Amino acid sequence: MRLHNRRALVTGGSDGIGLAIAEAFSREGADVLIVGRDTKKLDAARKHLGGTIETLSADLATSAGIAAVVEHVKKSGRPLDTLVNNAGVAFLVPFEIVSEEQSSSPSRSM
């Protein structure tokens, strides 16, 4: 329990690599907050991991989604010890020209 009393946030943590990361943090005793867009996947992740897993549905490709996560963490009264930024989207264009509208398109999300 090396991470007892530590708090970790894993974006894109409802499945795949993110879920495995959240599971590792939980196994080591951390309180884990998983952020993702799909509430069904988040619910399944919470049930799979058990323990002190907390979930939040938010689209991190939007300013509103990011603000919701920040507000959630602030309201909890507990700072984060670790942030794993695992959420992502894929576009075959230079990063600086991707718009918020493009990045929130569900057909392009990973």
URGI-V508117 format. One record per residue. PSI is psi in radians with two decimals (999 if undefined). OMEGA is omega in whole degrees, 0 to 359 (NA if undefined). NEAR is the number of other ideal C-beta (glycine too) atoms within 8 Angstrom. Layout:
BEGIN
{{PSI OMEGA NEAR} {PSI OMEGA NEAR}}
END
This chain:
BEGIN
{{1.03 183 5} {-0.34 184 5} {0.38 178 11} {2.38 182 7} {0.34 174 5} {2.68 181 10} {2.24 181 12} {2.45 174 16} {2.22 179 14} {1.96 176 15} {2.59 183 14} {0.59 187 14} {0.21 184 15} {-0.20 175 13} {3.07 176 7} {-2.45 182 6} {-0.72 180 7} {-0.72 178 17} {-0.72 178 14} {-0.67 177 8} {-0.81 178 12} {-0.69 179 16} {-0.72 179 10} {-0.76 177 8} {-0.78 180 13} {-0.77 180 13} {-0.55 180 6} {0.10 172 9} {0.04 180 10} {2.63 168 13} {2.15 189 10} {2.32 172 17} {2.08 178 14} {2.27 177 18} {2.31 177 15} {3.04 181 17} {-0.56 189 6} {1.90 184 8} {-0.57 178 6} {-0.73 177 6} {-0.66 178 10} {-0.76 178 14} {-0.75 179 9} {-0.69 179 9} {-0.76 179 17} {-0.77 179 12} {-0.72 180 7} {-0.76 186 8} {-0.56 181 12} {-2.63 176 6} {-2.47 185 6} {0.77 179 6} {2.29 176 12} {2.52 179 9} {2.70 177 13} {2.21 177 11} {2.09 179 9} {2.49 177 12} {1.81 184 8} {0.05 174 11} {-0.03 180 9} {2.67 176 10} {-0.67 180 6} {-0.70 178 7} {-0.75 178 11} {-0.77 179 10} {-0.65 180 8} {-0.69 179 10} {-0.80 179 14} {-0.79 180 8} {-0.72 179 8} {-0.79 180 11} {-0.75 178 12} {-0.81 182 7} {-0.47 181 6} {-0.42 181 6} {0.07 179 4} {2.21 178 7} {2.81 175 5} {2.48 173 10} {-0.51 183 8} {2.41 174 10} {2.15 174 7} {1.90 182 11} {1.47 185 5} {-0.26 180 11} {2.58 179 10} {2.89 174 7} {2.79 181 10} {2.17 175 6} {2.46 179 8} {0.93 178 3} {2.81 176 6} {2.42 183 5} {-0.76 187 5} {-0.20 179 4} {0.07 177 6} {2.19 180 10} {2.86 177 6} {-0.66 180 8} {-0.74 178 6} {-0.79 186 9} {-0.33 179 12} {0.05 179 10} {2.09 183 9} {-0.46 182 5} {-0.29 180 4} {-0.14 184 9} {2.62 178 10} {999 NA 6}}
END
